[in-house]
């Protein structure tokens, strides 16, 4: 039976409606909306749903904020306060938050239970990965993946200070499909744990089987909204692409899974700010972090895939993350530099307690959302595709915002910072590689939007024909020029092209410095930069400019070829270019004369392509 059934038996004991309507949530005892044992699921009552939350505001709730109906209950997390603390107008403006709480039921089993299935899955998982080794994989996840994907609760795992490795028994709090996803994600860092590295000589960890187990579990649990399903989905969405599908921008089925993540997050109320809710502190921190991961994943994927954004402004209210959202109960991890000092002199680790790196990615995501809305919605694209001046003025605003974002990064994460391989001990990656790649990519998207009107008009010089009309005298097609953009690029457009080329150089230098621990990047980012370089070549205003772009292109290709041996996520950026090289640049594009001549001189056709 669900909690608070006593009010079903003795309704007189329940608080009066007027009292319930103004019961401060902080007077309720803290109870988890999503218990660690998975015994309950919660579903948020939205403002337009079949059950009106403003009606529920007047329901008779217990002192624990619940009203029991046998198989399910309503739980009030109403964010209003007593009338003595706020004016009636302020109190009435608070949105009444209510959830329906019920026991999870599996529609695929005869009795609705999932316990035997979970038990079987746990046995299968333990055969794949010994729990003691699994705990060490979780430790690697917390060291190398968590800083950019903070989807686990370290407090509930009872991690140890010096290693971030939980006890094997603590893994019982995680369902098998989530644990399989964590294992698979962390396995690429196994060489940073001597025990794990040596153990592979005795028993290989099959990551393909782990990813498959995680996917099956996610599919089985999709109908039961809970935090663990969202956690597993967010990790699964970061699964490295297989070599056989690197021709696609994203792995098949990833976009529908992203939609599922967004819908599940809304269903359990992650889009609401839970700081005043009567739930445990660890759950508040986890819910807030999960929302920002969901939001960031949705915004970046929609931008990079060129698809509509699944989350819109006005549909969520979670405030920006702070250091308190990365606390660990009863534990403080020192920085690597102060770890050997006395506790009084130790400083908290920024990766463990200050939200490095994800807090900064979340801030960058807000800019990414605005860039998409300003430049890449269907209406914005139509409105600005022939307006260079408007695109330039708007683009300068976002370039300034991006530069300010980069300027406020911590010194060790700065865009031009280079890791000192002689002094670092690799307990955390410390390179913030995915942050820098996101910055370069978003800047590339802004430059791409600024010069889009130039590309829409055609290459400079005589404007290679992009359309034709029928000559009445000769009955033949002749080229027509787009009068909205002049044939000769102005000083402003030339300057922007040069700035974009400098960005490409910076991205090349960064990519060349990547190390084995820099693994958290999204494949379309590299393809986006490859696309920008090709666009700059097409629009090169002079032969000298074309030669300069070709030099950057040649260097970028070499770096991708070398680094893609280690980083599969670079394959897409290389593949897009190689497809053009295989066909031949002159055959693939209608270049202006000076660019075509430069291509012929600087990039002669290799003998194996003749």
FENKA-V573502 format. One record per residue. RES is the residue in three letters. PSI is psi in radians with two decimals (* if undefined). OMEGA is omega in degrees with one decimal (999 if undefined). Layout:
RES|PSI|OMEGA  RES|PSI|OMEGA
This chain:
UNK|2.50|-179.9  UNK|2.79|-179.8  UNK|2.77|174.5  UNK|0.46|177.5  UNK|-0.28|-178.0  UNK|-0.47|179.8  UNK|-0.32|172.9  UNK|-0.63|-179.3  UNK|-0.59|-178.8  UNK|1.37|-175.7  UNK|-0.44|-177.7  UNK|-0.41|-178.7  UNK|-0.26|-177.9  UNK|2.59|179.4  UNK|2.64|178.7  UNK|2.73|-175.7  UNK|-0.73|-179.2  UNK|-0.62|178.2  UNK|-0.73|-178.6  UNK|-0.60|-177.6  UNK|-0.43|-176.5  UNK|0.29|-178.3  UNK|2.06|179.5  UNK|2.37|-178.6  UNK|-0.49|-178.1  UNK|-0.14|175.1  UNK|-0.19|177.6  UNK|2.59|173.9  UNK|2.56|-178.9  UNK|2.08|177.4  UNK|2.40|-177.6  UNK|2.37|171.0  UNK|-0.52|-178.3  UNK|1.48|-177.9  UNK|2.61|-176.8  UNK|-0.50|-177.9  UNK|-0.02|178.2  UNK|0.39|-175.3  UNK|-0.29|-178.2  UNK|2.64|171.3  UNK|2.68|-178.2  UNK|2.51|177.7  UNK|2.26|-175.1  UNK|2.43|174.1  UNK|1.84|-179.3  UNK|2.86|-174.4  UNK|-0.43|-179.4  UNK|0.20|-177.9  UNK|3.04|-177.6  UNK|-0.38|175.6  UNK|2.04|-175.2  UNK|2.05|179.3  UNK|-0.40|178.2  UNK|-0.34|169.7  UNK|-0.76|179.6  UNK|-0.39|179.2  UNK|-0.46|-177.5  UNK|0.21|179.2  UNK|2.73|178.9  UNK|1.74|178.6  UNK|2.64|176.7  UNK|3.07|176.7  UNK|-0.38|176.8  UNK|0.04|177.2  UNK|0.41|-175.9  UNK|2.66|172.0  UNK|2.04|-169.2  UNK|2.42|177.7  UNK|0.43|178.4  UNK|-1.55|-178.5  UNK|-0.26|177.9  UNK|2.96|177.9  UNK|2.75|171.4  UNK|2.41|175.9  UNK|2.25|-178.4  UNK|2.17|171.4  UNK|0.61|-174.4  UNK|2.22|-174.7  UNK|0.18|172.6  UNK|2.90|179.1  UNK|3.06|179.2  UNK|2.65|-175.6  UNK|-0.25|178.0  UNK|-0.29|-176.7  UNK|-0.55|179.6  UNK|2.77|176.1  UNK|2.72|179.2  UNK|-0.64|-179.1  UNK|-0.73|177.6  UNK|-0.72|-178.9  UNK|-0.70|-177.5  UNK|-0.31|178.5  UNK|-0.29|179.7  UNK|2.34|-179.0  UNK|2.25|-179.9  UNK|1.89|-176.1  UNK|2.14|178.1  UNK|2.59|177.2  UNK|2.63|167.4  UNK|2.17|-178.2  UNK|2.31|179.1  UNK|2.83|175.6  UNK|2.42|-179.9  UNK|2.43|177.7  UNK|2.32|-178.9  UNK|1.93|-178.2  UNK|-0.18|-177.8  UNK|-0.05|177.1  UNK|2.76|-174.2  UNK|-0.74|-176.9  UNK|0.11|180.0  UNK|0.00|-177.7  UNK|2.65|177.6  UNK|0.02|-174.6  UNK|-0.85|179.3  UNK|-0.68|-179.0  UNK|-0.75|178.2  UNK|-0.68|178.7  UNK|-0.74|178.8  UNK|-0.74|179.3  UNK|-0.65|179.4  UNK|-0.66|177.0  UNK|-0.75|177.8  UNK|-0.72|-179.7  UNK|-0.74|-179.7  UNK|-0.49|175.3  UNK|-0.57|178.0  UNK|-0.73|-177.2  UNK|2.09|176.4  UNK|2.35|-176.8  UNK|-0.61|178.7  UNK|-0.71|175.2  UNK|-0.58|177.7  UNK|-0.68|177.8  UNK|-0.63|178.5  UNK|-0.61|174.8  UNK|-0.68|176.1  UNK|-0.69|176.5  UNK|-0.73|176.8  UNK|-0.67|177.2  UNK|-0.80|-178.6  UNK|-0.47|-179.7  UNK|-0.74|-169.9  UNK|-0.47|-177.4  UNK|-0.74|-176.2  UNK|-0.74|-179.0  UNK|-0.53|178.4  UNK|-0.16|-179.5  UNK|1.28|-172.2  UNK|1.26|-172.1  UNK|-0.06|179.8  UNK|2.74|173.2  UNK|1.91|-180.0  UNK|-0.47|179.4  UNK|-0.73|-179.1  UNK|-0.27|177.6  UNK|-0.18|179.9  UNK|0.92|-177.2  UNK|2.71|179.5  UNK|2.54|-172.5  UNK|-0.89|-168.6  UNK|-0.31|-175.1  UNK|-0.32|-171.4  UNK|0.35|178.3  UNK|2.14|177.4  UNK|2.89|172.1  UNK|2.60|-177.0  UNK|-0.58|-178.6  UNK|-0.54|-178.9  UNK|-0.36|179.9  UNK|-0.25|177.6  UNK|-0.35|179.5  UNK|-0.24|-179.0  UNK|2.30|175.8  UNK|2.74|-171.9  UNK|-0.66|-177.4  UNK|-0.63|177.0  UNK|-0.73|-179.9  UNK|-0.68|177.8  UNK|-0.71|178.5  UNK|-0.70|178.2  UNK|-0.82|178.9  UNK|-0.86|-176.0  UNK|-0.69|-178.9  UNK|-0.63|-176.3  UNK|-0.27|-172.2  UNK|-0.54|-178.8  UNK|-0.29|179.7  UNK|0.24|-173.6  UNK|-0.48|-177.5  UNK|-0.19|176.5  UNK|0.10|174.1  UNK|1.91|-176.3  UNK|-0.69|-179.3  UNK|-0.80|179.6  UNK|-0.69|-178.1  UNK|-0.74|179.5  UNK|-0.63|-176.1  UNK|-0.41|-178.3  UNK|-0.35|176.0  UNK|-0.36|179.1  UNK|-0.70|-177.4  UNK|2.04|179.8  UNK|2.44|174.4  UNK|2.06|-175.7  UNK|1.67|-176.0  UNK|-0.57|178.1  UNK|-0.75|178.0  UNK|-0.64|179.1  UNK|-0.78|178.1  UNK|-0.66|179.3  UNK|-0.70|177.8  UNK|-0.71|178.5  UNK|-0.75|-178.8  UNK|-0.76|179.1  UNK|-0.76|179.8  UNK|-0.71|178.4  UNK|-0.77|-179.4  UNK|-0.64|179.2  UNK|-0.56|-173.9  UNK|-0.05|-173.2  UNK|-0.50|-177.4  UNK|-0.13|-178.6  UNK|1.64|-175.3  UNK|2.12|176.3  UNK|2.84|-176.6  UNK|-0.68|-175.7  UNK|-0.63|179.4  UNK|-0.74|179.0  UNK|-0.73|178.1  UNK|-0.83|-178.9  UNK|-0.70|179.5  UNK|-0.74|-179.2  UNK|-0.65|176.3  UNK|-0.74|-178.1  UNK|-0.60|179.5  UNK|-0.32|177.3  UNK|0.07|-178.6  UNK|2.28|180.0  UNK|2.47|178.2  UNK|2.49|177.9  UNK|2.65|-179.7  UNK|-0.53|-175.4  UNK|-0.22|-177.2  UNK|0.35|-178.6  UNK|-0.11|175.8  UNK|-0.28|179.8  UNK|2.67|-179.7  UNK|-0.62|-178.2  UNK|2.73|178.8  UNK|2.49|179.2  UNK|2.34|177.4  UNK|-0.11|-178.0  UNK|-0.70|-178.9  UNK|-0.79|174.3  UNK|-0.63|177.8  UNK|-0.65|176.8  UNK|-0.73|176.4  UNK|-0.67|178.6  UNK|-0.70|178.9  UNK|-0.81|-178.7  UNK|-0.74|-179.2  UNK|-0.72|177.6  UNK|-0.71|179.4  UNK|-0.73|178.2  UNK|-0.63|-177.1  UNK|-0.58|-179.9  UNK|0.24|170.2  UNK|0.41|178.7  UNK|-0.36|-178.1  UNK|-0.05|178.4  UNK|2.58|178.4  UNK|2.11|-171.3  UNK|0.24|-172.3  UNK|-0.47|-179.6  UNK|0.04|-177.1  UNK|2.61|177.2  UNK|1.16|177.4  UNK|2.82|-178.7  UNK|2.64|-177.8  UNK|-0.67|179.9  UNK|-0.61|-179.9  UNK|-0.64|175.3  UNK|-0.86|-179.0  UNK|-0.76|-178.4  UNK|-0.77|-179.1  UNK|-0.74|-178.9  UNK|-0.75|178.0  UNK|-0.76|-178.8  UNK|-0.69|179.4  UNK|-0.79|-178.1  UNK|-0.53|174.3  UNK|-0.77|177.5  UNK|-0.82|-178.5  UNK|-0.82|-179.3  UNK|-0.76|180.0  UNK|-0.75|-178.1  UNK|-0.77|-175.8  UNK|-0.78|-178.1  UNK|-0.74|-179.5  UNK|-0.72|179.4  UNK|-0.66|178.2  UNK|-0.82|-174.4  UNK|-0.44|178.3  UNK|-0.14|179.9  UNK|0.58|-177.6  UNK|2.76|-178.0  UNK|2.53|179.9  UNK|2.27|-177.9  UNK|-0.13|178.8  UNK|2.23|-177.9  UNK|2.62|175.3  UNK|2.54|-177.8  UNK|-0.14|-180.0  UNK|0.13|178.0  UNK|2.81|-173.2  UNK|0.29|-177.0  UNK|2.20|-179.0  UNK|2.80|-179.6  UNK|2.60|-179.1  UNK|2.57|175.3  UNK|-3.13|-178.3  UNK|-0.55|-179.0  UNK|-0.32|177.9  UNK|-0.04|-179.5  UNK|0.32|175.9  UNK|2.67|172.1  UNK|2.14|-178.2  UNK|2.25|173.8  UNK|0.48|-178.0  UNK|2.36|171.4  UNK|2.14|179.2  UNK|2.24|179.4  UNK|2.82|173.7  UNK|2.80|179.1  UNK|-0.57|-177.7  UNK|-0.52|-175.5  UNK|0.11|-174.6  UNK|-0.53|-176.9  UNK|-0.06|-178.8  UNK|2.99|178.0  UNK|2.66|-177.7  UNK|-0.60|-177.8  UNK|-0.46|-178.0  UNK|-0.10|-178.6  UNK|2.47|177.0  UNK|2.51|-179.1  UNK|2.46|179.8  UNK|2.25|-179.6  UNK|-0.56|179.7  UNK|-0.52|-179.2  UNK|-0.61|-169.3  UNK|-0.25|-177.5  UNK|0.04|176.8  UNK|0.27|173.1  UNK|2.15|17.4  UNK|-0.17|-163.6  UNK|-0.59|-179.4  UNK|-0.66|-178.7  UNK|-0.58|175.2  UNK|-0.66|177.8  UNK|-0.71|176.7  UNK|-0.71|179.0  UNK|-0.53|179.3  UNK|-0.61|177.4  UNK|-0.68|175.9  UNK|-0.70|179.3  UNK|-0.72|178.4  UNK|-0.80|-177.9  UNK|-0.65|176.9  UNK|-0.77|179.5  UNK|-0.85|-177.3  UNK|-0.62|-176.7  UNK|-0.55|-171.5  UNK|-0.52|-163.4  UNK|0.09|167.2  UNK|2.86|-178.2  UNK|-0.76|-178.6  UNK|-0.70|179.4  UNK|-0.69|179.1  UNK|-0.79|178.6  UNK|-0.69|-175.3  UNK|-0.52|-174.2  UNK|-0.09|-173.1  UNK|-0.34|177.4  UNK|0.22|-175.6  UNK|1.53|-178.4  UNK|-0.73|-177.9  UNK|-0.77|178.2  UNK|-0.71|178.4  UNK|-0.71|-179.1  UNK|-0.81|-178.9  UNK|-0.74|178.9  UNK|-0.70|-179.4  UNK|-0.64|179.1  UNK|-0.61|177.6  UNK|-0.78|-177.9  UNK|-0.59|175.5  UNK|-0.66|177.6  UNK|-0.74|177.6  UNK|-0.70|179.8  UNK|-0.70|178.4  UNK|-0.67|177.4  UNK|-0.67|176.7  UNK|-0.80|179.9  UNK|-0.57|-177.2  UNK|-0.42|-177.3  UNK|0.11|176.3  UNK|2.55|173.9  UNK|2.68|-173.8  UNK|-0.75|-176.2  UNK|-0.21|179.3  UNK|0.07|-176.6  UNK|2.69|-174.6  UNK|-0.51|-179.8  UNK|0.13|-179.1  UNK|2.43|177.8  UNK|2.25|-178.1  UNK|2.38|177.3  UNK|1.78|-175.0  UNK|-0.24|-178.5  UNK|-0.50|-175.5  UNK|-0.37|-176.2  UNK|2.64|179.2  UNK|0.09|171.1  UNK|0.39|176.1  UNK|-0.65|168.5  UNK|2.79|178.8  UNK|-0.92|174.5  UNK|-0.06|-175.2  UNK|-0.34|-177.1  UNK|0.66|-174.4  UNK|-0.71|-178.4  UNK|-0.53|176.3  UNK|-0.79|-178.4  UNK|-0.69|177.4  UNK|-0.70|177.8  UNK|-0.71|178.4  UNK|-0.87|179.6  UNK|-0.71|-177.8  UNK|-0.77|-178.2  UNK|-0.66|175.6  UNK|-0.70|177.5  UNK|-0.67|179.0  UNK|-0.60|177.7  UNK|-0.82|178.4  UNK|-0.70|178.8  UNK|-0.70|179.4  UNK|-0.63|-179.5  UNK|-0.79|-175.8  UNK|0.06|179.2  UNK|-0.73|178.0  UNK|-0.55|177.9  UNK|-0.75|178.0  UNK|-0.55|179.7  UNK|-0.49|179.3  UNK|-0.43|-178.2  UNK|2.99|179.6  UNK|2.78|-179.7  UNK|-3.04|-177.5  UNK|-2.05|-175.9  UNK|0.14|-179.2  UNK|1.56|178.7  UNK|2.40|-170.8  UNK|2.27|175.6  UNK|-0.17|176.3  UNK|2.91|-178.2  UNK|2.78|170.8  UNK|2.79|-175.4  UNK|2.10|177.9  UNK|2.15|-175.9  UNK|-0.50|-177.0  UNK|-0.75|-176.0  UNK|-0.20|-177.8  UNK|0.53|179.0  UNK|2.78|179.5  UNK|2.38|176.3  UNK|2.64|-175.2  UNK|2.62|173.4  UNK|2.49|-178.9  UNK|2.60|175.8  UNK|1.99|-174.3  UNK|-0.16|-176.5  UNK|-0.40|178.5  UNK|2.23|-179.5  UNK|2.78|-176.0  UNK|-0.61|-179.3  UNK|2.17|-179.3  UNK|2.45|178.2  UNK|3.08|-179.2  UNK|-0.65|-177.9  UNK|-0.74|-179.3  UNK|-0.64|177.3  UNK|-0.69|179.0  UNK|-0.70|179.4  UNK|-0.71|177.9  UNK|-0.69|178.5  UNK|-0.71|177.1  UNK|-0.74|179.0  UNK|-0.63|178.4  UNK|-0.67|176.7  UNK|-0.65|175.8  UNK|-0.72|179.3  UNK|-0.67|176.7  UNK|-0.78|179.2  UNK|-0.73|178.8  UNK|-0.66|178.3  UNK|-0.77|179.8  UNK|-0.70|178.0  UNK|-0.79|-178.1  UNK|-0.59|-179.1  UNK|-0.46|-176.8  UNK|-0.03|-177.0  UNK|2.45|177.8  UNK|3.13|-173.5  UNK|-0.34|-177.7  UNK|-0.06|-178.7  UNK|1.42|-171.4  UNK|-0.08|-171.8  UNK|1.41|-179.5  UNK|2.68|-176.8  UNK|2.23|-170.8  UNK|-0.78|-177.1  UNK|-0.29|178.4  UNK|-0.81|-179.6  UNK|-0.67|177.7  UNK|-0.59|178.1  UNK|-0.72|178.5  UNK|-0.70|175.6  UNK|-0.74|179.4  UNK|-0.72|-179.4  UNK|-0.76|-179.2  UNK|-0.74|178.5  UNK|-0.65|178.6  UNK|-0.67|178.1  UNK|-0.62|176.4  UNK|-0.77|-179.7  UNK|-0.64|-174.2  UNK|0.13|-178.5  UNK|2.16|-173.7  UNK|-0.37|-178.6  UNK|2.94|177.3  UNK|-0.67|178.6  UNK|-0.70|178.1  UNK|-0.72|178.5  UNK|-0.72|178.5  UNK|-0.67|179.3  UNK|-0.76|178.8  UNK|-0.72|-180.0  UNK|-0.60|176.7  UNK|-0.73|177.0  UNK|-0.73|178.9  UNK|-0.80|-179.1  UNK|-0.73|179.8  UNK|-0.73|179.7  UNK|-0.72|-179.9  UNK|-0.77|179.5  UNK|-0.77|-179.9  UNK|-0.76|178.9  UNK|-0.70|179.8  UNK|-0.77|-177.4  UNK|-0.83|-173.9  UNK|-0.43|-179.6  UNK|-0.22|173.2  UNK|-0.63|179.2  UNK|-0.66|-173.7  UNK|1.76|178.5  UNK|-0.44|-177.6  UNK|-0.10|173.3  UNK|-0.21|-173.9  UNK|-0.67|-176.7  UNK|-0.75|178.3  UNK|-0.65|177.6  UNK|-0.71|-177.5  UNK|-0.71|179.6  UNK|-0.68|179.5  UNK|-0.74|-178.9  UNK|-0.56|177.3  UNK|-0.65|177.9  UNK|-0.74|-179.7  UNK|-0.65|-179.6  UNK|-0.71|178.3  UNK|-0.60|-175.6  UNK|2.21|-176.5  UNK|-0.74|-177.5  UNK|-0.54|178.6  UNK|-0.48|-175.5  UNK|-0.57|-174.1  UNK|2.70|172.8  UNK|1.56|-178.8  UNK|2.68|168.2  UNK|2.88|-172.6  UNK|-0.81|-176.2  UNK|-0.56|176.6  UNK|-0.75|178.9  UNK|-0.72|178.2  UNK|-0.72|179.5  UNK|-0.72|178.0  UNK|-0.75|-179.0  UNK|-0.68|-178.2  UNK|-0.76|-171.6  UNK|-0.50|-178.5  UNK|1.22|178.6  UNK|2.61|-178.9  UNK|2.16|178.2  UNK|2.67|-177.1  UNK|-0.58|-177.6  UNK|-0.12|178.3  UNK|-0.09|-176.5  UNK|*|999
